[in-house]
Amino acid sequence: MIKPHGGKLVKRIANERIREEAKELEKIEVRREVALDVENIGFGVYSPLEGFMCSDDFESVLWERRLSNGLSWTIPIVLDAEGKEGESYALVCDGKIVGVIEVEDVYSYDKKEYARCVFKTTDIEHPGVRRVYEMKDTLLGGKIWFIESVDNRFRNYDFKPEQTREIFKKWDYVVAFQTRNAPHLGHEYVQKIALMAVEAFTGGNAGLFINPVIGRKKKGDFKDEVIIKAYEALIERYYPTDKVFLGIWKTEMRYAGPREAVLHAIVRQNFGCTHFIVGRDHAGVGSYYKPYEAHEMLKEHDDLEIKPLFFKEFHCCDKCGVISKSVCPHNGREFSGTYVRNCLICGVRCEFIRDEVLEVISSFEDPFVGEENGS
């Protein structure tokens, strides 16, 4: 079994004593996304992090793309709030105590510097930059204890790293696929090609872990319910059940392009995956990143045990079918999210989506996120 990032799977789950003491602590109200970070830290999804970053790790991640101990890490995991060093606080969201933080560090930061380092822009039109500018001016660092989740949807697909690592023991290798979309033929093609390639080159038995992000996304992305239902329909009809596993990761999309691709790889290593699919413009938005910039950044983080599988752009050719552009001599039609979305909005059949998936998507009155405030 592949090791978690840093060598040890973190577990910061509050015992009964901490849960009772939390009720008497001063409370800090946190956003839903921060509450999910508490959960991800608590169950080891963010191993080796044991809490929100202190200033030394924060600065190191911004400028070096590594923690202060040298381990690869590319996205700050921080708590913006007011508090005092040496104090403990109950973290509250939607009326629930979601966790406790033991504050070790209180520090200020430059929001423009944060945005420029992580997102390569200070443009307010970038959804990630906009969220940084909305944050409070002070960050609290320190270890946390997780108490309760704010998002209990999709319980049948909510598996923690301890669980997935047990489940994945039936395979020699596990290929992870990150998604924030309902599946089209390009997604299906790359998943199956990756699975076949790993088995061909290793001689082992491989499985596919389809791992959609469930949480806050930008306007125009697919809603969480649509993504889950669409994959259920696809897997039931077009995948061997003994080769695929569907499980969610509760977090927000940050749209940080290459930096987010590295975080996505780390998280899937913690889940127990051995390989990670990285396509064109991974976790990108607009034109802020080069098409294969994520490929290049992942190559620089060679301390990760998970192996990235780099794929170039696919298109749909009338003669060759779904195929990589690099090996097709014809002028095929590109898989465009905008095209798919416009087809759905206009009620036009989209040839890039399986009929069964299209039926699921069409069953929703509005399958897309309307505002950047949730799933």
N, C-alpha and C positions, 0 to 999 in steps of 0.2 A: 504494500500500500504506500502510495506517495506520501511524503511527510507534509504536514501543514507548513505554511510560510513561517520561517523562524524555528522550525523543528518541534513545536509543541502547540497543541490545540488549546486555546484559551477557554476557560469556563468561569464566568463571573455571575453566577446565579445566586441571588440573595437567599439566605436561610431564614427560618421563622423569626429568629431574634432580630435580624436586620429589617425584616418586613414590619415588625412591630415598632421598632425604633424609628423607622421612616415616617410613621404617622405623627410623631412629635417634632420632627425637624422642620425648620423654615423651608418654605416651598419656593421653587423656581418654575415658572410656567415655560414650557418649551414647545416648539413647533412639532408637528407630526413627523417631519423628516428627522429631526433630532431624536425624537422618541424611538424611531426605527433604528437609528445609529446605536442607541443604548442597547437595543435588542441584538443587533448584529455583533456588537462587542461582547455582550454577555454570553452568546452561544458560540463564539469563536469564528464567526464568519469573517471577522476582521483580524484574525490572528496575524501577528503577535500583539496587537494593541490590547491593552487591558483597561483603557479609559480614553478620555478625550485628550488630545495632544497638548503637552506643555510647550512653552515657547521654543525650547531647543529643537524639539522634533518638528514643530510647525515651520520654523525658519529653514531647517534642513530639507524638509519636503518641498518647500517653495523653490529653493535655489539649487538643490542637489538631486532632487527626486528620490531621496532616500531618507530613512529615519536617521537620527543622530548616531545610532550604532552601526550604520552602514547598510542595513537591509533596505532593499527596494521598497519604496512607497511613493506614490505620486499625487495623491489627493488629500488635502488636509481633512481630518475628521475632528471637528472642533465644536465647542459649545459656546455660543455667544450669549452672555448673561452677566449680571452683576453679582458679585459675591466676594467673600473674604478668604484669603489663604489660611489653611489650617481648619476651616469649617467644613461640615458636611451638610448637604442639602438634599431634600426630596425633589425629584424631577417629576413634574406633573403635566399631563397632556389630556385634554378632553375629560377632565375630572378624575383621571386615574393617576395614581403614583406609579410611574413606569420604571423608576430606578432611583438610585442614590449616587451622588458624586462626592468623593472625598477630595476637596480642592487642595492641590499642591502648588498651583501657579495661577496668578492673575496677571494678564498682560494685554497691552493694546497692540494694534496692528494697522497696516496701511491697506485699505480696501482696494485701491488701484493697483498696488503691488501684488496683492493676492490675485486679482483678476488677470493681470498681465502675465503672471507666472503660470497660472493654472489653465487659463482659457486662451492665452496668446492674444488677448484683446481687452480693451476697456470699454468696448461698445455696449451701450445699455440695451441694444436690441438683442444681444446674446442672452438667452434665458439664464444661463449660469452666472453671468456677470450681474444681471439684474438682481438675482437672489443674494449675491454677495453684498451688493450695495444696500439691500434691505436689512442686513444683519446689524446687530447691536455693535457698539464700538469696543467692547471688552470681551476677551475670551477667558474662559476658565479651563484649566487643565487638571487632570487627576483621574485616578482609578474610579471605576463605577461598579455598582451592583445592579443587575437587571431584576425587575420585579414583575411587571405585567406588560403585555403587548397592547398597542392601540389599534392593531389591525388583525382581526381574527377571521378575515374572509379566506376562502379557499383552503380550509383546514386540511382537506384531502391531499393537497399538494404542498403543504408547508412542512418541509423537512429540514432539520438542522444538520450541521456537519457530522455530528456523532452518528446520526441516523443514516445519512447518505453513505458514509464511509462503510457502514455495515452492509447496506444494500449493494454497494458497488463491488463487494468481495466476490460476487458471482462472475465478474468479468476480470480479465487480465489488464485491460486498458479502458479508460472512459474518455470519450470525446465530448467536450462541453460546447454548447451553442448558446450564446447570449442573444436575447431579442427583446425588443420593445414593440414589435409589430405582429399583426396577424400574418400567417405564413402565405407566401406565394411560391411559385414553382422554382424560383431562384434559390430560396431558402431550403426547400426540400432537396434540391439537387446538390447543394454544397454539403448539407448534412449527410446525405447518403454517400457521396464521393469521399468525404472525410472518413467516414466509418469504414468504407471499403479499403481506403488507402492505409489506414492504421493496421488493419488486419493483414493486408498484403505485405507490408514492410516489417511487421513484427512477428507474424506467424501465430499471434495470440487471438484470443476471443475478446472482442471489443463491444462496448455498448455506447449508446448516445444519450447524453443528458441534456434535454431541452430545458433551459433555465430562464424563463422570462422575468424581467424586472416588473414588480408589482408595486406601484406607488406613484408619486407625483411625476407628471410628464408635461411637455409643452402642448399648447393648443394645436390641435390637428393630428396628434398621435392617436393611436387606437386606445380605447378604454380597456382596462384590465379584464373585465368580464368578456369582452369580445376576443381578446387574445387567448384566454383559457379555453373558451368554447370552440374557437376555430382550431386550436391544436388538438383538442379532444376529437373533433371530427376527422382531422387529417390522420392522426395516429391510428384511430380505430380502423381506417380503411386502407391506409397506404404504408404502414410500418409493421414489421414483425414484432409482436408484443414482447418477445424475449430479448429484443435488442435496443429498446428505447425506454427512457424513464423521464417523466415530466414532473418538474418540481420548481417552485417559485423562489425568488429572492426578493424580500421586502425591502425596498430602498427607493430613492428618487433617482431619476436620470439627471445627470449633471451636464451632459453635452460637452464634455471636456476633451473629446477627440482622442488623440494619442495617449494623454495622461490617464484618461478613463479606461482605455484599453488595458493598460498595465494593471490598474486596480481590478478590472474585471477578471484578468488572468489570475491574480493573487487570490481572489475570492473563490474562483473555481478550483484552484489548487487546495484551498482549505476544505472545500466540499468533498475532495477526494478524486478529482479529475486529473488525468495524466496528459491530456491534450486539449487545446483550446482553439476554436475556429476564429480567425480574424480576417474579415473581408475588406472591401473597399470602404473608406471613410467611416471606420468603426467609431460609434458614439459621437459622430459629428453632427453639425447643424449648419445650414447655410454654406458659405464658402470660406469659413475661418481656418480650415485645415486642408492640407494636401491630401489627395485621394489615398495614398499609401503611407502616410506619415506614421500611423500607428504601427505598421510593420517595422519601420526603422527604429522607433523608440523601444519596442519590445526586444529587439536584438541587443540593445544596450543594457538590458536588465537580465544578465545571464546568471544571476543567483537564483532565479526562479526555477523550480524543478519541473513545473508544468511546461510542456512543449507547445509553442504556438504553431498552428497550421495556417500558413498564409495563402489566401486565395485572391486572385485578380478578379476583375469584373466579369460577370456572366451576362449573356443576352439570349434572346429567343430567336432562332434562325428557322425560316420556313423549310430549309433543306436538312439542317443538322439537328434541329430541336433545341432544347436548353443546353447550352454549352459555353465554355469559357471563350471570350473574345480572342484570346491569344492563340487558339488552335482552330478557329473557324475562319475560312477565307471569305465569307459572305457578309453582307450588311444586314445584321439582325436588328431586332428591336430591343432596346435597353429596358431592363426592369426598373421602372421609375415609380417611386412612392407617390409622387404627385399624380402620375397617370392613373395608378390604381385608385387613389382617393377620388379623383375626378370621375372615373367610371362609376364608382359606388354612389357618389353624390347625384350623378345624372341618371342613375338606373340603367346604365349600359353594361352589358356583359363584359367582364374583363377576362381576356384569354390567358392572363398570367396567373389566375387563381383557379384551383380545383373547384368544380361545381359544388361539391359538398361544403367546402369552406365558404364559398360565396353565399350559399344558402344560409349558413350560420350568421355571417356578417349582415346580410340583408334582413335578417329577422329582428335586428335592433333598429329602433326608430332613428337613433343617431349613434353610430358606432365610434364617434371621435370625441376626444377631450375638447370641451368647449372653452375652458379657462385653465390657466396654469396654476391650479390650486389643488390638484389631486389626481385621482385615477379615473 
